Amino acid sequence: MPDSVTTSAPTLMLHPRQSGLVASATLAINERRQALLAEGKTVFNFGLGQSPFPVPDRVVQSLRDNAHQKDYLPVRGLLSLRQAVSAWFARRFDLHFAADNILVAPGSKELLFLIQMALDSVLILPSPSWVSYQPQSRLAGNRAIWVDTHEEDDWCLRPAALLEACSGKLDGKTGILLLNYPNNPAGTTYRAAQLRALADAAQELGILVLSDEIYAEVDHRGEHVSIARFYPQGTVVTTGLSKWCGAGGWRLGIAAFPDSLQTLGNTVAAMASETYTSASAPIQHAAVSAFIESEEIEQYVADSRRILAFVQGIVRSRLLSCGISVPEGTGGFYLFCNFENYREKLGHKGISDSAALAEALLMEKGFACLPGTAFGRAAQELSLRLSYVDFDGDTALQQVSLIESDPEGAVHQICPRIDQAMGALTAWLEAL
C-alpha cells in the first residue's frame, strides 16, 4: 500500500443529543426474538406491537395494480388519497379536514418527529407513553415533561394533572401534549367527557394537542372519539395504515391539520420536501382503496375488533386469576400489567425492577414482552406491557364466528399460541 494512503478513520463527534441513544425498545425486542428463534428456541411474541391481520385483499390487489407507478408524487401526498382520507375522517369520526391540510408520509412516526422538529417546544407526555415519543423530542432538541397517570384511572391523563404539570414550566415555548388513544402501552382509551375536559385544559394552557389516533379503528367497541371534536383549532391528528389495515411495513402515515394550524402544516411539508420527499408512489395509490367506503373494509375492521376484544379477554382473565392487576384493554392490542403482588417472591430471584422481570421471562420462558420503564415508568415499578398479537390473523378472520358459537373452540382455533403462552407465564409465577 502506498505511503500516501491513510488507513485511519475520521474523527467523529456525535451531537450531544445523540449521547446514550439506543434502539427503540419495541424494535429491539423483536430483533432479540428473531435471534432466539434462529437458535431454535420457542419464543412467544408479546413484544412488538404489529397487527396480526393480513392486509385486506382489495388493498393488496390495488398495490399489484399500481406497482408500475414510479413518479415522485407531490410532497403533501397523492391528491386522490388526501381526498379519500378527508372523506374518511368525516365519515368515521365527524372530523373535517380539507384535503389541502392533509399530509402523507412514510409512516406517522416520521410526521410526529417533524412536527416536533418544526416547533420550539416542550413535549408533554402522560406516563406511560409509547417508547419513541420522548426520544424524538430529544432528537428535535426539545425538552419533555412527564405527567404521571394512575392505574385506577386506566392510565388516562387527568386535566388537573395536566394543568399542574405545565404551570410555570413551558418557559415561553410551545407546549405539545402528545395524546395517544386507544393507548399504547395500556390498551385503554378516553370517553368523550374526558376528552372534552382535557380539551378545555389544553385551551386554557394555549398548548397544541398532537393526537396520535393510529389505533382509532381498532377501538374494540367501534366508538372512538377524537379530542379534535372539542379542540379543533388546536389539534393535529395523526393516523396511518399500520394498526387497522395490517400494513405496518408499508409505511404510510397521515397528519391532518386544521385551517388554524395551516402554517405549521406548510412548515412540515417544506421539511418533508428536504428530507423524505414523498411517500412511495405505489403504496399511496394502493392506500386509496383502504380509505374509501367499502363493505369489505367495513367487515374486515369489524371482525378485527371482535377478535382483538376476544383475545384481550382471554389474556386479561388469565392475568387476573394469577393476582396480576391490569385494567381492561378497550382498543388496540395491549395490556399494561402490574406484578406488585409478586414483589417479595420475585425478590428471591433477584428481580426488583421491570427490566429484570422482562429479561427473566424472556430467557426462562421465551415470553417476549417489554418493561414498564421503556414507557416512562419508574424503573423499580414491576410493570410490563404485553402485546397480545401472537396469533395468525388470517386464520382468526376465517374463524371469527366461533367467538359467539363456540368460545372454547375459538381459543384453540384462533389463538392457540396465546393460550400456550399464558400457561407458561402462569406456571412460571406458580413456581416462584
Secondary structure, DSSP 8 states (H G I E B T S, - for coil): --TT-----------GGGTT----HHHHHHHHHHHHHHTT---EE-SS----S---HHHHHHHHHTTT--S---TT--HHHHHHHHHHHHHHH-----GGGEEEES-HHHHHHHHHHHS-EEEEEEES--TTHHHHHHHTT-EEEEEE--GGGTT---HHHHHHHHTTTSTTSEEEEEEESS-TTT-----HHHHHHHHHHHHHHT-EEEEE-TTGGGBTTS----GGGT-GGGEEEEEESTTTSS-GGG--EEEE--GGGHHHHHHHHHHHHTTT-S--HHHHHHHHHHHS--HHHHHHHHHHHHHHHHHHHHHHHHHHHTT-B-----BTTEEEEE-GGGHHHHHHTT--SHHHHHHHHHHHH-EE-EEGGGGT--TTS-EEEEE---S-HHHHHHTTTHHHH-HHHHHHHH-HHHHHHHHHHHHHHHT-
